[in-house]
């Protein structure tokens, strides 16, 4: 049975990011020549089917695993058929508002799917900036976003999780039902099972759901002043979110600096912050966006472009207490040199997300498995994007070098490296992702032993099944 379960899991097309590129093989246990139980074989698409390329497409093709078949369960019963866990969740794309104003979200829903329903109900919750990111996958690692200063992480708002374990058992977990698992699912959740649906708290919309946005553009010569201004605002107003982006014009290869400022309040209040930047900007485009419009329309729709699937996306990330100005300027100069020498890397960029932290830090350090409360003032994200592998090594070396630079205590401002696991590369020490405290390691390993003793859910930042392997 374990062999069959492993085969079925491997065949699942959209499992969390895997490191292996080997083509999966399914041992035929069906009796019908397909390797699949007869009552689900109609939902399986193999590589000869015209739908295969669409259903197996990934956001990033960088070091991506390959698949020979795709399975899309239609309901919870199919998900656990034959005591196996079968994964590809496009048919679980739903969001509904409950009588108590919580929101129940299927595992196939993106952030944009969620905010359309939640926003239409006059409610809000913390979601990430990018509309195409899966709402479930994001909160398993924590779930940062613009409203985290008001409402905490996405995972802080989780009230109930319905999930399948490695052997196909369907269970629920809350703060009173399987509470240890509930703790671990919010911050390390990809390690213990596959989520079917999640119920979140929602909140009345701030300022009636209207958000002031300022999209500012600067010459690269103003980067130091931009950094000084952002640093002067720390800790950020909980209603304020700032994203500082350094990227290249795809035609001229000129390096530009963009600042996207969103304030969950009135235009007058928001301008109190954007005016700190606008007097030395090249341009300043101001808009008012509703909560439901933010994912797709903020930053001039930039996130929609970044959602296009199939490109190589080589990512590094690290958290910083403040933005080290000298390092940031030096990184931008080296970025300019990199793009000039390798024009095929022109879609690459690096950015810093600076959000409020008040509601996150108000919760105790042991509230959930998310380990970085008090240590996430700024997120540096380095995105090396390309289609031609001839530039892969140059781009990766640049990204890794600067991730390592900003990880140094005298640069990051923290006494040890802090990496939000959703922004990780995959080469980090586990203690940088899950925290260095021995009690965290012990608690996570105990959960792994209890809920995934076979290591079926080991594809992404795997929690060790023995304490010794943390080192």
N, C-alpha and C positions, 0 to 999 in steps of 0.2 A: 504493500500500500504506500509506503513512504516513497518508493521509486516512482510510482505513478503520480503522486502528488508533486514531486519535484519536476517531472516531465510536464505536467499541466501548467505549473507555475512558469516554467521556462518558456512555454509556448505563448503565454500571455503577452500581448504586444506592447501595451503601454504600462509596464511596471515602472517603478521609480528608476532614475538614472542608473544604468548598470555599467560596469567597467569592462565586462567581457564583450568581445566582438564575435564570439563563436556562434555559428548557426545552430539554433536549438534542434534537438532531435527528440521526437516523442516515441516512446516505446508503445507498440500497438496493443492496447488492453481492451479494445472496443469490441472485437469480433466482427466489425464491419469494414475493416481494412483502412480506416481513417485515423485511428489512434484516439478517437473521441467517442463518448457515449452517444448512442443513436438519437436520443431526444434533444441533443444540442448541436449535432453535426451541421444542421442547416444554418447555424449562426457563425460558422467558421469560414473564413476567407483565406485561401492560400495564395502564393505568389503568382499564380497564373491568372488570377481574377483581376479584371480591370479596376476593381475597388481597392485592391491591396495597397497600392502606392499612397492613396489618400488616407486609408485607415491606419497605416503604419508610419505616416510622416511624423517627424519630431521637430520641435522648435530648433534644436541644435543638432547638426550632423557631425559635430566634432567628437571623435572617438566614440561614435554611437554604436550600440549593439546592433546586430542584424537579426531579422526574424524571418521564418518561413511561413508562418500562419498567424492570423489574427482571430481572436475570439471575442465576441461582443455579447455578454450575457444580457438577457432581456429583463430579468428580475432576480430577486434575492435567492430564489430557489435554484435557479440555474447557476448562480454564483457559487453555490456550495454543493453542487450535484456530485454524487459519488464520493463525498467527503474530501473533495479537492477544492482548491481556491483558484478560480479562473478570472483573469483580469483584463479588462478593456471596457471603460465605463461610459461610453458615449450615450448609452440608453438610460443612464442615471443622471441626466441633466435636468434637474428640477429645483425650484426654490418655492417654498410656500410660507406664508405668514400664518402663525397659529393664533388661537384665541387669546393667549397670554402675551401676544406680540413678540414672541420668539420667532426665529426663522429656521426652518428645517431645509437643509441644503444637500442635494444629492452629490455624490462624489464625482459626477461628470460635469459639474457646473464650474464655469470660470468666474473670476471676480466680476466681470461685466454682466454675466447672467444674474448674479446675486444682486448687484446694486440696482438693476432695473426693477426687480420685484420689491426689494426693501425700500428703495427710494419712492416707488409709487405708493407705498403705504405710509409715507411721511416719516419714515424711520431711517436710521443710519447705523453703521457699525464700521469697525476698522477693516479696510481692505488695502491691498497693495496698489501701487500706481499703475501697473501694467494690466490692461483689461483681459488679456488672453491667459494669464496665469491661473491654474486650477486653484479654486478656493480651498479645497481640502488639502492638497499637497503643500500649500504655503503654510497653513497653520500647524501642520505636523512638525515643522521646524521652528515655529514661533508665530510668524505672521506680522511683519512690520508694515506700517502704512501711515498716511498723513494724519489720521485722527487718533493715533496711538497716545498722544499727550492727553486726550480727553477720555478715551475709552480703553486704553491698554492695547496689547497685542490682539490680533485676531484670535489666538488661542486663549487669551484671558477671558474672552466672551463665550467660549464653548460651555454649553450646559449638559449636553448628552451626545454620546457617540454610539452609533450602531455599526458593528464591524464583524468581519469574518476572520477567524483564526487560521493558522496554517493547516489544520485538519478539516476545515470547512464548517466548524461550529460557529453559529451566529450568536453574538452576545451584545449586551449593552453595557456602557460604563458611564458613570456620573460621579459626582463627589461623594455619593453615598452607596453606589453600586460598583463593585470592583474599583474602589477609590485609588489603590496603588497604580493600577493600569491607567486610570484617568489622569493621574499625575504624569506618568511617562508619555502618554499620547500627545501631550501639549508641550512639544519641544524636542521629542525624540520619537515621534509616533510612527515613522516609517519602519521601525524595527520590530513591531509586535503584531501586525496584522494588516488587513486591508479594510479601509473604511467604506461603508456603504452610504451612510448619511450622517450628518451632524446637525445638532440643534444649537443655535447661537442666540445670545441675548441681543436685542436691538435697542436703540435709544431714540428719543425724539430728535428730529433734525435740528442741528445748530443753525441759528439765523434763518429758520424756515427752509433750510436746504440750499441756500444761496451762498456761493463762495466767490470771493474776489480773487482774480488771477492776474498776475503781472508776468509777462514773458519778456525778459530783457536780454539784449545782445551787447557784447563788449569786444573791443580789441584785446588781443592777447596781452598787450602791455598793461592792461588794467587788472590782470588776474590777481596780483598781490593786494590791491585795494578791495577787490571782491572778497578775498579770503579774510582780510581784516574785518570787513563789515559783518560777514557771517559769524566769525568768532565773537564779535562784540555783542551778538544777540543771544549767546548761550548763557544759561539754558533757554531754549526757545519757548516763547508763548505757546501753550498747548493747542491753540487754534491755528498756529502758523506752521507751514511746511516749506522748506527751501531745498531745491535740487540744483546743484552747481555742476554744469556739464562742460567738458573740454572735448571738442570734436573737430572734424575737418570738413570743409566745403568739398563735396565730391568732384566738382569740376576744376576748381582752382587749387585745391589741396591746402588752402589757407586755413590756419588754425583759428578757431573762434571760441569764445566763451559765452555760454548761455546760462542764465539763471531763471528758473521757474519758481515763482513764489505764489503760493496759494494760502489764502486766509479764510477760515470758516467764520466770516463775519461781514460787516458792511464794507462798502467801497472806501468810505472815509477812514475806517480803522485799518484796512489793508494798505492804503496809501501811506499811512504812517510808517510802514516798513519798506514799501517799494521806493519811497522817496529817498531812502538812504543809499539806494543804488542808482536811481535814474539820472542823477545829475552828471554822471560820468559814463553813461551807457550810450551805445550807438542808436539803439531803438528800444522802445518800451510799448508793448501791445497789451492793453488792459481789457479784460472781459469779465463778465459774471457768468458763472457756470453752476448748474444745479448739481446736487450730489450724484444724480444718475448720469450726468454728462461728463463728469470729471475723468473717468477712465479713458474715454475715447476722444475727447475734445481738448483736454488740457495739453499744454506745450505744443499747441498747433497741430495736434494729432500725431506727434512724434512717436508715441507708444504704439500706434497702429502699425507703423513701419517696422518697429522692432519686433512685432509679433509675427512677421512673415516667417514661415517655416523653411527649413532645409539648409540654411547657411551654416557655416562653421562658426560656433560661438564658444570661444575659449575664455573662461571667466575666472577672475581672482577677486577676493574681497578681504577686507579687514576693517575692524572698528577703531575709531580714534576719539580721544577725549576732546581735542581741538584739531583744527586743520593746520598742520605745520606748513607755514607759508613758504619757507625756503625750499623744502622738499617738493611742495606742490608746483612751484614755479619751475624747478629743475626737471620734474617729471613732464611738464608741459613742453619744455624745450626739447627734451629727448623724444617726446611724442611727435613733435614737428619734424625732427630729423628722421624718425622712423617712417613717417608717412611719405616724406619727400623721397626717401630711398626705396620705399616699397609701396607704390601707389595702390597696389591691390589690397592694402590694408586700410583704405580710406574710410570704410564703414566702422572702423574701430573707434572707441571713445573711452573716456573714464569720467566718472562722476562721483559726487558726494551727496548722499541723502542726509539732510539734517531735519529731524522731526522733534516734536515735543516728547518728553519722557515721563512726565509727572504721573500719569495713571499707571504706567508700567512700574515705576519705582515705588509707588505707594503700596504695592503688594509685597508680601514677604519673599525672601530669597528662595524659600522652599514651596512657594505657591504651585509651581509646576516644574517640569524638567527643563524649561528654558533657563539657562544659567547666567545670563548676562545683564541682569537688572543692575542699574547704576553704572553700566559700562558701554552704553551704545549712543553716545551723543551724536556721532557722525558715522555713516557707513561709506567707506570707499569701495567703489565697484569698478573693476577694470574689465572691459569687454573687448577682447580681440576678435574681430569679425572678418571673415574672408570666405572665398569660394575656391581659390587656387591654393593648393597645398604647398606650392613653392615658397610661400611667405609664412608658412606655419611656424617654423622654428624661430624666425626673427621676431614674430609677434609674441610667441609664447615666452621667449627669453626676456623680452621687455616687460611683459605683464608680471612674470614671476619676480623679476628683480625689484620692481617697485612695490609689489605686495610685501616682499621681504623687508624692504626699506621702511615702509610704514608700519611694520610689525615691531620694529625696535622700540623699546620703552621710551627712549628720549625723543622719539618722533610721534608715536601714538599717544603718549601721555599716560598709558596704562602700564603696570609693572609686569604684565605678561600679555602674550598675544591673545586677542579676542576676535574670533571669526564667527559671524552669524552663519549657521550651517547652510542656509539656503543660498548664500552668496559664496560658498566655498568652492575650491577647485577640485578637491579630492585627495590632495597630498598632505593635508594638515594633520598634526597630531590630534588624536581624539579629545584630549583635554582642552584644546583651543576651541573645540566645537561644543563640548558638553560640560565644560567647567573642570577645574583642577581639584575640586574638593573630593576627598576620598569617599565621603558619604554619598555623593552623587554616583560615583562609579559603582559602589556597592548596591545602591538601590536600582540603578539601571540594569546591571548584570543580573540581579535577582529577578527582575521582570523578564529579561531575555530568557533566562532559564525556565521560567514558568510558562511564558506565552509563545515563545518561538524556540523550543529546545533543539529543533533540527537545523536552525539557521536558515530557514527558507527566505526570510526577509532580511537578507544580508547585502542587498545590492547597493545600498547608499549609506555611507557613513555608519557602518555596522557597529552596534554595541557589542563588545566581546561577551562571550558566554562564560568566561573565567576572569577573575579579578587580575590574574597575573598578566593578561594580555593588554591591559590598559597601558602598561609601560612600553 
